[in-house]
């Protein structure tokens, strides 16, 4: 059978949304200057669907810095992979600053978060090893698992009893040259709850394993100094490999892992997504350094982010929405309903109330459920929050018609 003919008839989890919903439900175009006020289909909207947590992407100093850095270096430099011709003092300085920020000895810069963590997992474990991961892990971790040659086990979300059973299972099947890697997230991006990092670290007293934490949503937003979920929970020392991305709080391309020097040395020579790819352009590295510096110098940005998040979720709860108990700025609203309800909520909010929200239904969440995920930013104002709450109040009758306030929602 011809490959292209087969692809034409192959089902996608997104179904018709990739075609019929193109430009609206999938691949929407938010236009204008980055921030809480943008344009969608030519209309002004309040945006709750981008991950610029601290509002740094719209910072005027940063925008000017980006221009100057590009003028100084050009987007071409350095040419080549870092292993060959793509290294620079700027790259190495950024790695030192990242390691210091997250309280680790060393850091290794990665071109992209998704590719990077896949590659890290792939090269850390071999066919003699065991990979254990949380069932709600991000797709990049699942894809990394699929690349890895190790045997993999999954445990129910944040179920420490389930994790321990898998640790017992892996330990019992281990050979003399077998190792165990546990992977979880600092913040689970869809639901906003934290990984049970402290409890996982405590299990090291009983079992021999290493812990990799994907803290994409926690880096820059959690902890007294913004260094992430491990710091917030008081167990950063027990996190063996800390992963952070620039795609959220730093509002940029790039990522990193922070760990022991010997692990960094191994990854430098074995992480295929890095050794066979062009180095991050110097303007991106330079602006990443400047952005990290500003994030560390401006704790009031995190304070404002959290104030906005709490105002938003408290307001939604008062209206009568089921806001999941997020422990991060991520604000998930869960209701019973169909995919049609999900698209109806998005269209009503966008078209009638000028509020851009994104929703997901099955297969991202269980059948019969709809999740509307709002991402507060430090740059949102009280006016943005009030207008958004009024919009949610206005569509409540539509939601209520499709809602069964029963056991499934309260679970």
LOLUM-139652 format. One record per residue (C-alpha): z negated, x, y. Coordinates in nm, 4 decimals, always signed. Example, Ala and Ser with C-alpha at 12.3 -4.5 7.8 and 13.67 -1.06 7.14 Angstrom:
<pts>
         w         u         v
   -0.7800   +1.2300   -0.4500
   -0.7140   +1.3670   -0.1060
</pts>
This chain:
<pts>
         w         u         v
   +0.0000   +0.0000   +0.0000
   +0.0824   +0.1256   +0.3468
   -0.2290   +0.2499   +0.5272
   -0.1504   +0.0658   +0.8509
   -0.0879   -0.2618   +0.6671
   -0.4256   -0.2255   +0.4999
   -0.5987   -0.1613   +0.8313
   -0.4454   -0.4749   +0.9794
   -0.6229   -0.6904   +0.7212
   -0.9501   -0.5000   +0.7074
   -1.2491   -0.6919   +0.8413
   -1.4584   -0.5525   +1.1261
   -1.8262   -0.6321   +1.1918
   -1.7202   -0.7370   +1.5410
   -1.4552   -0.9698   +1.4025
   -1.2295   -1.1276   +1.6622
   -1.4414   -0.9976   +1.9505
   -1.2496   -0.6698   +1.9536
   -0.9317   -0.8628   +2.0352
   -1.0089   -1.2154   +2.1574
   -1.3144   -1.0994   +2.3505
   -1.1623   -0.7749   +2.4790
   -1.2494   -0.7059   +2.8405
   -1.5296   -0.9606   +2.8451
   -1.7608   -0.9455   +2.5449
   -1.6290   -0.6109   +2.4246
   -1.4993   -0.3310   +2.6460
   -1.6026   -0.5045   +2.9711
   -1.5246   -0.3177   +3.2927
   -1.8112   -0.2749   +3.5370
   -1.6663   -0.1396   +3.8588
   -1.7858   +0.0033   +4.1876
   -2.0625   +0.2570   +4.2561
   -2.3027   +0.2988   +3.9643
   -2.6229   +0.1014   +4.0101
   -2.7915   -0.2376   +3.9720
   -2.5245   -0.4033   +4.1908
   -2.1717   -0.3715   +4.0569
   -1.8572   -0.5804   +4.0155
   -1.7373   -0.7556   +3.7015
   -1.4011   -0.9341   +3.7017
   -1.4013   -0.9048   +4.0789
   -1.7421   -1.0708   +4.1213
   -2.0713   -0.9189   +4.2377
   -2.3248   -0.9004   +3.9555
   -2.6755   -0.7690   +3.8986
   -2.6454   -0.5330   +3.6040
   -2.9010   -0.5108   +3.3213
   -2.6808   -0.3367   +3.0668
   -2.6572   +0.0309   +3.1614
   -2.8990   +0.3054   +3.0618
   -2.9436   +0.4846   +3.3939
   -3.3198   +0.4300   +3.3619
   -3.4254   +0.6336   +3.6650
   -3.1313   +0.5461   +3.8885
   -3.0337   +0.9109   +3.9056
   -2.6647   +0.8414   +3.8502
   -2.6457   +0.6843   +4.1959
   -2.8663   +0.9426   +4.3668
   -2.6811   +1.0673   +4.6744
   -2.8081   +1.4228   +4.6373
   -2.6866   +1.4324   +4.2782
   -2.3472   +1.2896   +4.3682
   -2.3014   +1.5615   +4.6284
   -2.4325   +1.8261   +4.3888
   -2.1737   +1.7182   +4.1315
   -1.8944   +1.7655   +4.3850
   -2.0145   +2.1114   +4.4822
   -2.0671   +2.2202   +4.1208
   -1.7166   +2.1095   +4.0286
   -1.5736   +2.2914   +4.3302
   -1.7655   +2.6056   +4.2348
   -1.6898   +2.6172   +3.8616
   -1.4085   +2.3659   +3.7892
   -1.4238   +2.1335   +3.4890
   -1.2286   +2.3851   +3.2812
   -1.4891   +2.6623   +3.2711
   -1.6041   +2.7978   +3.0391
   -1.3119   +2.7842   +2.7984
   -1.3810   +2.7946   +2.4265
   -1.6728   +2.7176   +2.1972
   -2.0047   +2.8762   +2.2886
   -1.9964   +3.0866   +1.9735
   -1.6799   +3.2605   +2.0961
   -1.6148   +3.2469   +2.4710
   -1.7971   +2.9391   +2.6034
   -2.1475   +3.0695   +2.6714
   -2.2960   +3.1274   +3.0177
   -2.6205   +3.2019   +3.2003
   -2.6250   +2.8359   +3.3089
   -2.6148   +2.7121   +2.9491
   -2.8995   +2.9414   +2.8487
   -3.1073   +2.8537   +3.1550
   -3.0705   +2.4822   +3.0817
   -3.1904   +2.5396   +2.7254
   -3.5014   +2.7223   +2.8481
   -3.5773   +2.4447   +3.0967
   -3.5335   +2.1722   +2.8356
   -3.7625   +2.3506   +2.5908
   -4.0286   +2.3849   +2.8604
   -3.9907   +2.0185   +2.9600
   -4.0519   +1.8845   +2.6082
   -4.3151   +2.1446   +2.5153
   -4.1191   +2.3256   +2.2463
   -4.0484   +2.6988   +2.1999
   -3.6676   +2.6730   +2.2023
   -3.3885   +2.4258   +2.2700
   -3.0237   +2.4140   +2.1686
   -2.7718   +2.2390   +2.3902
   -2.5393   +1.9860   +2.2236
   -2.2116   +1.8534   +2.3610
   -2.2820   +1.4910   +2.2680
   -2.5785   +1.3012   +2.1350
   -2.3988   +1.1037   +1.8634
   -2.1982   +1.3973   +1.7302
   -2.4865   +1.6362   +1.7825
   -2.7528   +1.4632   +1.5770
   -2.5032   +1.3881   +1.2991
   -2.4208   +1.7562   +1.2842
   -2.7863   +1.8625   +1.2976
   -2.8771   +1.6369   +1.0032
   -2.5686   +1.7495   +0.8139
   -2.6546   +2.1187   +0.8352
   -3.0335   +2.0931   +0.7947
   -3.0356   +1.9450   +0.4448
   -2.8362   +2.0372   +0.1336
   -2.7744   +1.8867   -0.2100
   -3.1215   +1.9931   -0.3282
   -3.3024   +1.8171   -0.0442
   -3.4207   +1.4653   +0.0390
   -3.3608   +1.2730   +0.3604
   -3.5950   +0.9814   +0.4376
   -3.5233   +0.7553   +0.7350
   -3.6319   +0.4300   +0.9018
   -3.4093   +0.1300   +0.8238
   -3.3587   +0.0568   +1.1962
   -3.2384   +0.4075   +1.2733
   -2.9463   +0.4326   +1.5137
   -2.5938   +0.4514   +1.3729
   -2.5739   +0.8238   +1.4533
   -2.8607   +0.8897   +1.2101
   -2.7032   +0.6701   +0.9432
   -2.3726   +0.8514   +0.9866
   -2.5545   +1.1845   +0.9713
   -2.7081   +1.0689   +0.6456
   -2.3647   +0.9890   +0.5109
   -2.2395   +1.3359   +0.6030
   -2.5380   +1.5123   +0.4489
   -2.5163   +1.6173   +0.0859
   -2.8844   +1.5438   +0.0245
   -3.0212   +1.2423   -0.1566
   -3.1440   +0.9836   +0.0926
   -3.4151   +0.7173   +0.0860
   -3.4791   +0.4443   +0.3415
   -3.8078   +0.2717   +0.4288
   -3.8705   -0.0573   +0.6059
   -3.9039   -0.0363   +0.9792
   -4.2261   +0.1422   +1.0813
   -4.3734   +0.0684   +0.7361
   -4.6002   +0.3633   +0.6703
   -4.6840   +0.2446   +0.3213
   -4.3118   +0.2305   +0.2482
   -4.2601   +0.5781   +0.3934
   -4.5417   +0.7172   +0.1822
   -4.3878   +0.5673   -0.1310
   -4.0620   +0.7419   -0.0521
   -4.2444   +1.0684   +0.0137
   -4.4151   +1.0359   -0.3252
   -4.0780   +0.9604   -0.4841
   -3.9050   +1.2577   -0.3205
   -4.1938   +1.4932   -0.3983
   -4.1920   +1.3914   -0.7644
   -3.8191   +1.4599   -0.7923
   -3.8257   +1.7865   -0.6010
   -3.7090   +2.1158   -0.7461
   -3.8544   +2.4517   -0.6433
   -3.5832   +2.4824   -0.3762
   -3.6043   +2.1206   -0.2532
   -3.7150   +2.0199   +0.0959
   -3.7850   +1.6842   +0.2600
   -3.6703   +1.5758   +0.6070
   -3.8075   +1.2548   +0.7601
   -3.6045   +1.1061   +1.0464
   -3.7191   +0.8355   +1.2860
   -3.6783   +0.7366   +1.6488
   -3.9188   +0.7785   +1.9371
   -3.7980   +0.4482   +2.0820
   -3.5887   +0.2042   +1.8816
   -3.3162   +0.1143   +2.1271
   -3.2557   -0.2502   +2.0396
   -3.6154   -0.3680   +2.0051
   -3.7911   -0.1207   +2.2351
   -4.0819   -0.0494   +2.0005
   -4.1978   +0.3041   +1.9301
   -4.1735   +0.4911   +1.6054
   -4.5125   +0.5460   +1.4413
   -4.4972   +0.9161   +1.5151
   -4.8704   +0.9788   +1.5054
   -4.9044   +0.8136   +1.1643
   -4.6019   +1.0025   +1.0304
   -4.7394   +1.3339   +1.1533
   -5.0719   +1.2531   +0.9834
   -4.8882   +1.2221   +0.6505
   -4.8116   +1.5939   +0.6697
   -5.1660   +1.6551   +0.5550
   -5.0723   +1.5019   +0.2189
   -4.7015   +1.5803   +0.1815
   -4.4754   +1.8741   +0.2565
   -4.1970   +1.7589   +0.4897
   -4.0441   +1.8211   +0.8308
   -4.0008   +1.5550   +1.1001
   -3.6934   +1.4979   +1.3183
   -3.7381   +1.2502   +1.6055
   -3.4454   +1.0975   +1.7922
   -3.6002   +1.0226   +2.1312
   -3.2860   +0.9159   +2.3164
   -3.4622   +0.6328   +2.5030
   -3.7974   +0.8101   +2.5404
   -3.6770   +1.1355   +2.6950
   -3.7348   +1.1146   +3.0710
   -3.9091   +0.7760   +3.0587
   -4.2208   +0.8119   +2.8403
   -4.5291   +1.0290   +2.8677
   -4.7213   +1.1328   +3.1747
   -4.4617   +1.3996   +3.2524
   -4.1581   +1.2185   +3.1112
   -4.1308   +1.4433   +2.8075
   -4.1049   +1.1574   +2.5631
   -4.2651   +0.9486   +2.2924
   -4.4342   +1.2396   +2.1156
   -4.6199   +1.3349   +2.4323
   -4.7122   +0.9734   +2.5036
   -4.8564   +0.9362   +2.1540
   -5.0295   +1.2744   +2.1599
   -4.8430   +1.4224   +1.8647
   -4.5558   +1.6239   +2.0098
   -4.6800   +1.9360   +1.8302
   -4.6253   +1.7597   +1.4987
   -4.2611   +1.6805   +1.5792
   -4.0688   +1.9654   +1.4181
   -3.7294   +1.8872   +1.5690
   -3.7130   +1.6876   +1.8910
   -3.3792   +1.5360   +1.9896
   -3.3021   +1.4133   +2.3404
   -2.9817   +1.2897   +2.4990
   -2.8619   +1.3057   +2.8599
   -2.6877   +0.9678   +2.8191
   -2.9923   +0.7617   +2.9201
   -3.2442   +0.8850   +3.1776
   -3.0280   +1.1824   +3.2850
   -2.7152   +0.9628   +3.3236
   -2.4839   +1.2313   +3.1933
   -2.2949   +1.3611   +2.8904
   -2.4771   +1.6029   +2.6607
   -2.7877   +1.6332   +2.4455
   -3.0221   +1.8873   +2.2909
   -3.2598   +1.9617   +2.0067
   -3.5871   +2.1454   +2.0659
   -3.7594   +2.3276   +1.7830
   -3.8753   +2.6644   +1.6457
   -3.6708   +2.9792   +1.7227
   -3.5704   +3.0309   +1.3570
   -3.4357   +2.6754   +1.3356
   -3.2411   +2.7163   +1.6576
   -3.0855   +3.0362   +1.5251
   -2.9753   +2.8535   +1.2108
   -2.8308   +2.5586   +1.4033
   -2.6435   +2.7870   +1.6425
   -2.4405   +2.9221   +1.3527
   -2.4158   +2.6080   +1.1388
   -2.3936   +2.2950   +1.3560
   -2.0239   +2.2276   +1.3092
   -1.9896   +1.9859   +1.6011
   -2.0869   +2.2740   +1.8296
   -1.9350   +2.5872   +1.6766
   -1.5920   +2.4222   +1.6435
   -1.5888   +2.2394   +1.9787
   -1.5354   +2.3437   +2.3385
   -1.8516   +2.4234   +2.5307
   -1.9937   +2.1780   +2.7835
   -1.8188   +2.2377   +3.1185
   -2.0227   +2.4337   +3.3699
   -2.0418   +2.1543   +3.6317
   -2.2049   +1.9292   +3.3710
   -2.4515   +2.2024   +3.2722
   -2.5353   +2.2779   +3.6354
   -2.5900   +1.9133   +3.7285
   -2.7979   +1.8613   +3.4120
   -3.0290   +2.1390   +3.5345
   -3.0551   +1.9754   +3.8760
   -3.1183   +1.6313   +3.7294
   -3.3903   +1.7583   +3.4955
   -3.5514   +1.9332   +3.7925
   -3.5497   +1.6116   +3.9992
   -3.6853   +1.4043   +3.7107
   -3.9782   +1.6439   +3.6748
   -4.0419   +1.6496   +4.0497
   -4.0275   +1.2712   +4.1007
   -4.2755   +1.0916   +3.8728
   -4.2563   +0.7931   +4.1078
   -3.9186   +0.7097   +3.9539
   -4.0835   +0.6529   +3.6157
   -4.3605   +0.4549   +3.7824
   -4.1064   +0.2264   +3.9515
   -3.9129   +0.1881   +3.6260
   -4.2261   +0.0685   +3.4477
   -4.3233   -0.1639   +3.7340
   -3.9818   -0.3269   +3.7117
   -3.9960   -0.3541   +3.3338
   -4.3373   -0.5221   +3.3400
   -4.2387   -0.7659   +3.6176
   -3.9265   -0.8616   +3.4290
   -4.0889   -0.9203   +3.0907
   -4.3910   -1.0999   +3.2376
   -4.1575   -1.3293   +3.4304
   -3.9465   -1.4016   +3.1231
   -4.2562   -1.4790   +2.9184
   -4.3863   -1.7203   +3.1832
   -4.0566   -1.9070   +3.1743
   -4.1029   -1.9476   +2.8014
   -3.8790   -1.6829   +2.6490
   -3.9757   -1.4868   +2.3420
   -3.9885   -1.1284   +2.4713
   -4.0408   -0.8863   +2.1863
   -4.3464   -0.6600   +2.2250
   -4.1525   -0.3591   +2.3510
   -4.3475   -0.0401   +2.4182
   -4.0698   +0.1049   +2.6336
   -3.8653   -0.0142   +2.9317
   -3.6200   -0.1818   +2.6895
   -3.6708   -0.5585   +2.7317
   -3.5419   -0.7607   +2.4333
   -3.5304   -1.1412   +2.4431
   -3.5000   -1.2977   +2.0975
   -3.4017   -1.6554   +2.0256
   -3.2698   -1.8549   +1.7351
   -2.9036   -1.9389   +1.7617
   -2.5469   -1.8659   +1.6634
   -2.2904   -1.6166   +1.7837
   -2.1577   -1.8984   +2.0016
   -2.4956   -1.9247   +2.1766
   -2.4896   -1.5497   +2.2332
   -2.1520   -1.5628   +2.4064
   -2.2512   -1.8766   +2.5974
   -2.5596   -1.7053   +2.7417
   -2.3554   -1.4046   +2.8514
   -2.0865   -1.6187   +3.0132
   -2.3319   -1.8544   +3.1863
   -2.5328   -1.5656   +3.3283
   -2.2306   -1.3717   +3.4430
   -2.0137   -1.6519   +3.5788
   -2.2644   -1.8994   +3.7230
   -2.5525   -1.6744   +3.8236
   -2.4014   -1.3315   +3.8902
   -2.6243   -1.1586   +3.6345
   -2.4609   -0.9261   +3.3839
   -2.6515   -0.9219   +3.0546
   -2.5413   -0.8174   +2.7074
   -2.6292   -0.9919   +2.3842
   -2.5910   -0.9270   +2.0132
   -2.5905   -1.1481   +1.7082
   -2.5266   -1.0928   +1.3384
   -2.4761   -0.8274   +1.1939
   -2.6785   -0.6361   +1.4569
   -2.9656   -0.8843   +1.4146
   -3.0329   -1.1221   +1.1223
   -2.8155   -1.4288   +1.0796
   -2.9174   -1.7181   +1.3004
   -3.0713   -1.4962   +1.5686
   -2.9560   -1.3864   +1.9132
   -3.0939   -1.0854   +2.0996
   -3.0382   -1.0412   +2.4726
   -3.1315   -0.6849   +2.5665
   -3.2106   -0.6050   +2.9288
   -3.2383   -0.2462   +3.0534
   -3.4484   -0.2192   +3.3711
   -3.3834   +0.0691   +3.6074
   -3.5975   +0.2257   +3.8770
   -3.3269   +0.1191   +4.1228
   -3.3710   -0.2531   +4.0535
   -3.5513   -0.4352   +4.3355
   -3.7889   -0.7315   +4.3338
   -3.4968   -0.9404   +4.4608
   -3.2889   -0.8408   +4.1578
   -3.5729   -0.9386   +3.9262
   -3.6389   -1.2717   +4.1004
   -3.2721   -1.3707   +4.0953
   -3.2482   -1.2776   +3.7278
   -3.5551   -1.4809   +3.6383
   -3.4138   -1.7801   +3.8240
   -3.0944   -1.7455   +3.6212
   -3.2850   -1.7345   +3.2922
   -3.4810   -2.0396   +3.4041
   -3.1592   -2.2240   +3.4849
   -3.0044   -2.1639   +3.1409
   -3.3232   -2.2554   +2.9538
   -3.1947   -2.6068   +2.8631
   -2.8844   -2.4499   +2.7024
   -3.0980   -2.2101   +2.5018
   -3.3487   -2.4795   +2.4111
   -3.0783   -2.6983   +2.2592
   -3.0030   -2.4220   +2.0090
   -3.3576   -2.3012   +1.9579
   -3.6003   -2.3820   +1.6821
   -3.9392   -2.2556   +1.7909
   -4.0464   -2.1957   +1.4356
   -4.1640   -1.9248   +1.2105
   -3.8485   -1.7154   +1.2363
   -3.8856   -1.6607   +1.6114
   -4.2563   -1.5911   +1.6150
   -4.2295   -1.3390   +1.3324
</pts>
